[in-house]
Amino acid sequence: MTDSETPPGVGRDDQVVLFDGVCKLCNGWAKFLIRHDHQRRFRLASVQSPQGQALLAWCGMPTDQYETLVLIREGRAHVRSDAILHIVGGLPLPWRLGVVGRVIPRPIRDWLYDRIARNRYRLFGRYDSCLVLTPDHRSRFLDD
């Protein structure tokens, strides 16, 4: 992952969550963020969008396989369980309490994350295409 100053289309203070736009679990996570991120700290981009593809390339990640959620923050890409913990740390209580997951060693957290990520379509399903956004949701996404 890169540490260059600013990814394409992302402001210096933006926190961007990249997620699989056809995964039902990932879409549920995006909707959860929209519902609970009252301060609008996080912006969203599906990995299938042109902006998402550019950000994956910036991170040095594959643009054709989506095995992890990515949080881009302060010029760095955070992935897997670290991304989740950084995100919940930016949410209001009680969700912020999820950061206690840091007491679990990263290899164990990431092993569990990987098991869910690899089986997410089978466990939760997938959409045929990315969901259509409501006007409120659209304001939460990066412009393409």
Secondary structure, 3 states (H helix, E strand, C coil): CCCCCCCCCCCCCCEEEEECCCEHHHHHHHHHHHHHCCCCCEEEEECCCHHHHHHHHHHCCCCCCCCCCEEEECCEEEEHHHHHHHHHHCCCCCHHHHHHHHHCCHHHHHHHHHHHHHCHHHHHCECCCCCCCCHHHHHHECCC
